């Protein structure tokens, strides 16, 4: 007779849809059964009928044993196997972290150049525009370096703790930024705020990898990536309206308020998703088990040695291990994927500055609010690409696995991350550079505003295909360190975007939009050599990487 579940466990089970356990008439270890299964797959093309995600019903962890800060207060129960969550719960978690991912890029773009807020900052603190621009540049640098620490810590202390700690800091730094009494204080608070909010850039992708199977991860990553990309597109509209009505300080108060709302969501709506080798229940039982060790006498020298070793290990974990994440760039599969995404991201920021510069001056002469609205076509492009781009890469990866006849011991398709970079990457590699060139010359010649904005829509589609594809691949090249792979990507791309943001104004003034975006388009098209290299050498690179990481 089964023991009835306690009320807390029954309530947690109510929040998670039971996933049926698939019955097998033949065990995988049965040689005859395995042979018959393979024959059916080949002759009847029945591999699509084989479930590729076989998990038992999700097992909720008791509230007292849930991990992370304030873990017992989550509405969605933590489970032993995060991939066993129902699809509805998985999309719910994806939506929450996508909202959180808006914060960092929104904070960067809410006081971009030539916006009302930045001008007010210069006037109030009697600072040159070059000095106030440092607040923007350093924020982006913080977004590149911060995820190295957050991702490193998240692989040990868990995702939830990192989310909560980082957003508490984000709120504090923005409040202090809103009451800044000098330009130096504002720059420092912006720097710290960017580093805090950037946690979601890397840890969020790790959460996606925690809960989604590889066959659906591309689609989920595309939806998640809407957050980081919509942030800089919404920010100019919000920042311009707030600055015109209440002044630049209102933009920082808005960021603090947004962080506070997100913090409430994270506390009550986001469970820990990092899977551990030993479940919390088993770990608790192990702790309660009687110890068989006898008490031993430890000398003072041994005690000092143990304490020194403990502190050395802690310092290494805090300062050395996060920086070691950069060493993942030594693997060609990682480095060329990061390069492809970084070039695209840098161009995105140059384009954002060009939009503000171009449409605020003749012949367009748009108002501050109208300039913010010109970012809408990009957003529509991102949204469209996120809807079909992720599913497209998932289908391509499944197609390549079937074509190669790759199945694991359970009869499931064996996916390879390099298979995500196929015809979808070629389409993106020529679509967004062509859109750039079209935008550049339309803006240069003062063509009707519809033409450059239509080009921006197609840039949004093409660039989104690149971003979602690259981020998903990096989580799969390093499945045990998913957030670390994305942290490397954030490190490189935000440094590139910072350089691009600084160089954009001088380049536009020197050569104009036409030649600038023609040159960038050529660089982007030439970067498509990455796709060929991944197709030819990707499998070998991945095997070498797997051996070294294992």
C-alpha positions in Angstrom: 0.0 0.0 0.0 1.4 3.4 -1.0 1.9 6.1 1.7 -0.2 9.2 1.1 1.7 12.3 0.1 1.9 15.1 2.6 -0.2 18.2 1.7 2.7 20.3 0.6 3.8 17.7 -1.9 0.3 17.2 -3.2 0.0 21.0 -3.8 3.3 21.1 -5.6 2.2 18.2 -7.8 -0.9 20.1 -8.8 1.2 22.8 -10.3 3.1 20.3 -12.6 1.3 18.3 -15.2 2.2 14.6 -14.9 4.2 13.4 -17.8 3.3 9.8 -18.7 6.0 7.2 -18.6 6.4 5.5 -21.9 6.1 1.7 -21.8 8.5 -0.5 -23.8 7.7 -4.0 -24.7 11.4 -4.6 -25.1 14.2 -3.3 -23.0 17.0 -1.5 -24.8 19.5 -4.1 -23.5 17.6 -6.8 -25.3 19.7 -7.5 -28.3 16.9 -8.9 -30.4 14.6 -6.1 -29.4 17.2 -3.5 -30.3 17.8 -5.1 -33.6 14.1 -5.2 -34.4 13.8 -1.5 -33.3 16.5 -0.4 -35.7 15.0 -2.4 -38.6 11.6 -0.7 -38.0 13.3 2.7 -37.9 15.1 2.1 -41.3 12.4 0.3 -43.1 9.3 2.0 -41.8 10.9 5.4 -41.2 9.4 5.3 -37.7 12.0 7.3 -35.9 9.6 10.1 -35.5 7.4 7.8 -33.4 10.2 7.2 -30.9 9.9 9.6 -28.0 13.0 11.7 -27.8 12.3 12.9 -24.2 11.6 10.0 -21.9 11.4 11.2 -18.3 9.3 9.9 -15.4 6.7 12.1 -13.8 8.4 15.2 -12.2 9.3 14.6 -8.6 8.7 17.8 -6.5 11.3 18.6 -3.8 9.8 19.3 -0.4 9.8 23.0 0.5 12.2 22.6 3.3 14.8 21.2 0.9 14.5 23.5 -2.1 17.7 25.2 -3.1 18.3 28.9 -3.6 17.5 32.0 -1.5 13.9 31.9 -0.3 13.4 28.7 -2.3 10.4 27.6 -0.3 8.3 30.5 -1.4 8.2 29.5 -5.1 4.8 28.8 -6.6 6.3 26.5 -9.1 7.9 23.6 -7.2 11.5 22.7 -7.8 11.8 19.2 -9.2 14.6 16.6 -9.3 14.7 16.5 -13.1 14.0 20.0 -14.6 13.4 18.6 -18.1 10.4 16.7 -16.7 8.4 19.9 -16.3 5.3 20.2 -18.4 5.5 22.3 -21.6 3.3 25.0 -20.0 5.6 25.3 -17.0 8.7 25.4 -19.3 7.2 28.3 -21.3 6.2 30.0 -18.1 9.8 29.9 -16.8 11.1 31.0 -20.3 8.8 34.0 -20.2 9.9 35.0 -16.7 13.6 35.0 -17.6 13.0 36.7 -20.9 11.4 39.6 -19.0 14.4 39.7 -16.7 16.7 39.7 -19.7 15.2 43.0 -20.9 16.7 44.9 -17.9 20.4 45.1 -18.8 20.1 46.2 -22.5 17.3 48.6 -21.6 19.5 50.2 -19.0 22.2 50.6 -21.6 20.0 52.2 -24.3 17.7 54.4 -22.0 20.3 57.2 -22.1 21.9 56.6 -25.5 23.5 59.4 -27.3 21.5 62.4 -28.6 18.6 61.4 -26.3 17.0 64.0 -24.0 18.3 62.3 -20.8 22.0 62.4 -21.9 21.7 66.1 -22.8 20.2 66.9 -19.4 23.0 65.0 -17.6 25.6 67.0 -19.4 23.9 70.3 -18.5 23.3 69.4 -14.8 26.8 68.2 -14.1 28.5 70.7 -16.5 30.2 67.8 -18.2 31.4 67.4 -21.8 29.4 65.0 -24.0 32.5 62.8 -24.3 32.4 62.4 -20.5 28.7 61.6 -20.3 29.2 59.1 -23.1 31.6 57.2 -20.8 28.5 56.3 -18.7 27.1 54.5 -21.8 30.4 52.8 -22.8 31.3 51.6 -19.3 27.8 50.2 -18.8 28.3 48.0 -21.9 31.8 47.0 -20.7 30.2 45.9 -17.4 27.7 43.8 -19.3 30.6 42.0 -21.0 32.6 41.3 -17.9 29.8 40.7 -15.3 28.4 37.5 -16.8 31.8 35.8 -16.4 31.4 35.9 -12.6 27.6 35.3 -12.5 27.8 32.3 -14.8 30.8 30.8 -12.9 28.9 31.1 -9.6 25.6 29.9 -11.0 27.2 26.5 -11.9 27.8 25.9 -8.2 25.4 27.9 -6.1 22.5 27.6 -8.6 20.6 29.9 -11.0 18.0 31.2 -8.5 20.4 32.6 -6.0 22.3 34.5 -8.8 19.0 35.9 -10.2 17.9 37.2 -6.8 21.3 38.6 -5.6 22.0 40.3 -8.9 18.6 42.0 -9.1 18.8 43.3 -5.5 22.1 44.9 -6.5 20.6 46.2 -9.7 17.8 48.0 -7.8 20.3 49.4 -5.3 22.7 50.8 -7.9 19.9 52.4 -9.9 18.5 54.1 -6.9 21.9 55.5 -6.1 22.3 56.5 -9.7 19.0 58.3 -9.6 20.2 60.4 -6.6 23.8 60.9 -7.9 25.4 64.2 -7.0 28.2 64.1 -9.5 29.0 62.7 -12.9 31.6 60.5 -11.4 29.0 59.0 -9.0 26.6 58.4 -11.9 29.2 56.7 -14.0 30.2 54.3 -11.1 26.6 53.5 -10.3 25.9 52.8 -14.0 28.9 50.6 -14.2 27.8 48.5 -11.2 24.2 48.4 -12.4 25.2 47.1 -15.8 27.3 44.3 -14.2 24.4 43.3 -11.9 21.7 43.1 -14.6 23.9 41.3 -17.0 23.6 38.1 -15.0 20.5 37.1 -17.0 22.4 37.3 -20.3 24.4 34.2 -19.4 22.5 32.5 -16.6 19.2 32.8 -18.5 20.5 30.8 -21.4 21.7 28.3 -18.8 18.2 28.0 -17.5 16.9 27.4 -21.0 19.4 24.6 -21.4 18.4 23.2 -18.0 14.7 22.7 -18.8 14.5 22.2 -22.6 15.6 19.1 -24.5 17.9 19.7 -27.5 15.1 19.0 -30.0 13.2 22.1 -28.8 15.9 24.3 -27.4 16.3 26.4 -30.5 12.7 27.5 -30.4 12.9 28.3 -26.7 16.1 30.2 -27.1 14.6 32.3 -29.8 11.8 33.3 -27.6 14.1 34.0 -24.7 16.4 36.1 -26.9 13.5 38.5 -27.6 14.2 40.0 -24.1 17.8 41.1 -24.7 16.9 42.4 -28.1 13.7 44.3 -27.3 15.4 46.1 -24.4 17.4 48.5 -26.6 14.4 49.0 -28.9 11.9 49.9 -26.2 14.4 52.0 -24.1 14.7 55.0 -26.5 10.9 55.5 -26.5 10.6 55.0 -22.7 13.7 57.0 -21.9 12.7 59.9 -24.2 9.2 60.2 -22.8 10.4 60.0 -19.2 13.2 62.5 -19.7 11.0 65.0 -21.4 8.3 64.8 -18.7 10.3 64.4 -15.4 14.0 64.7 -16.3 16.9 62.2 -16.6 16.7 61.0 -13.1 13.3 59.4 -13.8 15.0 57.0 -16.2 17.0 55.6 -13.3 14.0 55.4 -11.1 12.2 53.6 -13.8 15.0 51.0 -14.0 14.9 50.5 -10.2 11.1 50.1 -10.4 11.4 47.6 -13.2 14.0 45.7 -11.3 11.7 45.6 -8.2 8.8 44.1 -10.2 11.1 41.5 -11.7 12.5 40.7 -8.2 9.0 39.8 -7.0 8.5 37.6 -10.1 11.8 35.8 -9.5 11.2 35.3 -5.8 7.7 33.7 -6.2 7.7 32.4 -9.7 11.2 30.9 -10.5 12.3 27.6 -9.1 15.9 26.4 -9.1 16.6 24.6 -12.4 20.2 23.5 -12.1 20.2 19.8 -11.9 22.5 18.2 -9.3 24.1 14.8 -9.3 22.6 14.0 -5.9 19.0 15.0 -5.3 18.3 17.2 -2.3 16.2 14.5 -0.8 19.1 11.9 -1.0 21.5 14.5 0.3 19.3 15.3 3.3 19.1 11.6 4.1 22.9 11.3 3.8 23.4 14.2 6.2 21.0 12.6 8.7 22.7 9.2 8.5 24.9 8.3 11.6 28.5 9.0 11.0 31.0 6.1 11.2 34.0 8.3 11.6 35.6 8.7 15.0 36.7 12.0 16.5 40.4 12.7 15.8 42.8 15.1 17.3 44.1 17.8 14.8 47.2 19.7 15.5 47.4 23.5 15.3 49.6 23.3 12.2 47.1 21.0 10.4 44.3 23.4 11.4 46.1 26.4 9.9 46.9 24.4 6.8 43.3 23.4 6.3 42.1 27.0 6.9 44.6 28.4 4.4 43.6 25.8 1.8 40.0 26.8 2.4 40.6 30.5 1.8 42.9 29.8 -1.2 40.2 27.7 -2.7 37.6 30.4 -2.1 39.8 33.2 -3.6 40.4 31.0 -6.6 36.7 30.4 -7.0 35.9 34.2 -6.7 38.7 35.6 -8.9 40.4 33.0 -11.0 37.7 30.6 -12.1 35.4 33.3 -13.6 38.3 34.5 -15.8 39.2 31.0 -16.9 35.9 31.0 -18.8 37.5 33.2 -21.4 39.9 30.2 -22.1 37.0 28.5 -23.8 37.8 30.7 -26.8 40.7 28.4 -27.5 38.3 25.9 -29.0 37.7 26.8 -32.6 34.0 25.7 -32.5 33.4 28.2 -29.7 35.6 31.0 -31.0 34.1 31.2 -34.6 30.6 30.9 -33.2 31.3 33.8 -30.8 32.9 35.8 -33.7 29.9 35.4 -35.9 27.5 36.6 -33.2 29.8 39.4 -32.0 30.2 41.0 -35.5 26.4 41.0 -35.9 25.9 42.5 -32.4 28.4 45.3 -32.9 26.7 46.2 -36.2 23.3 46.2 -34.3 24.6 48.9 -31.9 26.1 51.0 -34.8 22.8 50.8 -36.5 21.0 51.9 -33.4 23.1 55.0 -33.1 22.7 55.7 -36.8 18.9 55.6 -36.5 19.0 58.2 -33.7 21.4 60.4 -35.6 19.8 60.1 -39.0 16.1 60.6 -38.1 16.7 63.5 -35.7 18.2 65.6 -38.4 17.1 66.9 -41.9 15.5 65.8 -44.1 13.5 63.7 -41.5 13.5 65.9 -38.4 11.7 63.4 -36.2 10.8 64.4 -32.6 12.4 62.4 -29.7 9.3 60.2 -29.4 9.2 59.6 -33.2 12.8 58.7 -33.2 12.1 56.0 -30.6 9.3 54.6 -32.9 11.7 54.0 -35.7 13.0 51.0 -33.7 9.7 49.2 -34.1 10.5 47.6 -37.5 13.6 46.0 -35.9 11.4 44.6 -33.1 8.9 43.2 -35.6 11.8 41.5 -37.4 13.1 40.0 -34.2 9.6 38.8 -33.2 9.0 37.1 -36.6 12.4 35.4 -36.6 12.0 34.2 -33.0 8.7 32.5 -34.0 10.1 30.5 -36.9 13.9 30.7 -36.6 14.2 28.5 -33.6 11.8 25.9 -34.9 13.7 26.0 -38.2 17.1 25.2 -36.5 15.5 22.4 -34.5 14.1 20.8 -37.6 17.4 21.2 -39.4 19.3 19.5 -36.6 16.8 16.6 -36.5 17.0 16.3 -40.3 20.8 16.1 -40.2 20.7 13.5 -37.4 18.2 11.3 -39.4 20.2 11.7 -42.6 23.3 10.5 -40.8 21.4 7.7 -39.0 22.6 8.8 -35.6 20.7 7.2 -32.7 21.7 6.6 -29.2 21.3 3.4 -27.1 17.7 4.3 -26.4 16.7 4.8 -30.0 16.6 8.6 -29.7 18.1 10.9 -32.3 21.6 11.9 -31.5 21.9 15.6 -32.1 25.1 17.6 -32.9 25.3 21.4 -32.2 27.2 22.1 -35.4 24.2 20.9 -37.4 22.3 24.1 -36.4 24.5 26.1 -38.7 23.2 25.1 -42.2 21.0 26.9 -44.8 19.4 29.0 -42.1 22.9 30.6 -41.4 23.4 31.2 -45.1 20.1 33.0 -45.4 20.9 35.2 -42.3 24.5 35.8 -43.5 23.3 37.5 -46.7 19.9 38.8 -45.6 21.0 41.2 -42.9 24.1 42.6 -44.8 21.9 43.3 -47.8 19.4 45.1 -45.5 22.3 47.1 -44.0 23.5 48.3 -47.4 20.0 49.2 -48.5 19.4 51.2 -45.2 22.8 53.0 -45.5 22.2 54.4 -49.0 18.5 55.1 -48.4 19.4 57.1 -45.2 22.3 58.8 -47.0 20.2 60.0 -49.9 17.2 61.0 -47.7 14.8 58.6 -49.3 11.3 58.4 -47.9 11.4 57.1 -44.3 9.5 53.9 -45.2 12.4 52.5 -47.3 15.1 52.6 -44.5 12.7 51.3 -42.0 11.7 48.3 -44.2 15.4 47.6 -44.5 15.6 47.6 -40.7 12.8 45.1 -40.5 14.8 42.6 -42.6 18.0 43.4 -40.6 16.0 42.4 -37.5 15.0 39.1 -39.1 18.5 38.2 -40.3 20.3 39.2 -37.2 17.9 37.4 -34.9 18.5 34.2 -36.8 22.2 34.6 -36.0 21.8 35.5 -32.3 19.4 32.6 -31.5 21.4 30.1 -33.5 24.8 31.0 -31.9 23.5 31.1 -28.3 21.8 27.7 -28.6 25.0 26.2 -30.2 27.1 27.5 -27.3 24.9 25.9 -24.7 25.1 22.6 -26.6 28.9 22.6 -27.2 29.3 22.8 -23.4 26.2 21.1 -22.0 27.7 20.9 -18.5 28.7 24.5 -18.5 25.9 26.1 -20.6 25.9 29.5 -18.9 29.7 29.7 -19.2 29.5 29.2 -22.9 27.0 32.1 -23.2 29.1 34.2 -20.8 32.0 34.0 -23.3 29.7 35.1 -26.0 28.5 38.1 -24.0 32.0 39.0 -23.1 33.1 39.2 -26.7 30.0 40.7 -28.2 29.5 43.5 -25.6 33.2 44.5 -26.0 32.6 44.7 -29.8 29.3 46.6 -29.3 31.1 49.0 -27.0 33.8 49.7 -29.6 31.1 50.1 -32.2 29.1 52.5 -30.1 32.2 54.7 -29.5 33.2 54.6 -33.2 29.8 55.1 -34.7 29.5 58.9 -34.5 33.0 59.6 -35.9 32.5 57.1 -38.8 29.1 58.5 -39.7 30.5 62.1 -39.7 33.5 61.0 -41.7 32.1 58.8 -44.5 28.3 58.9 -44.1 25.8 56.2 -43.7 26.1 54.9 -47.3 29.7 53.9 -47.3 29.7 53.0 -43.6 27.0 50.4 -43.9 28.3 49.2 -47.2 31.6 48.4 -45.5 29.9 46.7 -42.6 27.7 44.7 -45.0 30.8 43.5 -46.8 32.5 42.5 -43.5 29.3 40.7 -42.5 29.1 38.8 -45.7 32.8 37.8 -45.5 32.1 36.5 -42.0 29.9 33.8 -43.6 33.1 31.8 -44.1 32.4 30.7 -40.5 29.5 28.6 -41.9 31.7 26.8 -44.3 34.3 26.1 -41.7 31.8 24.8 -39.2 30.3 22.4 -41.8 33.8 21.1 -42.8 35.7 21.0 -39.5 32.9 21.3 -36.9 32.6 17.6 -36.0 36.3 17.2 -35.4 36.5 20.4 -33.4 33.6 19.2 -31.2 35.2 15.8 -30.6 38.5 17.3 -29.5 36.6 19.8 -27.3 34.5 17.0 -25.7 37.7 15.0 -24.8 39.3 18.0 -23.2 36.3 19.1 -21.2 35.6 15.6 -20.0 
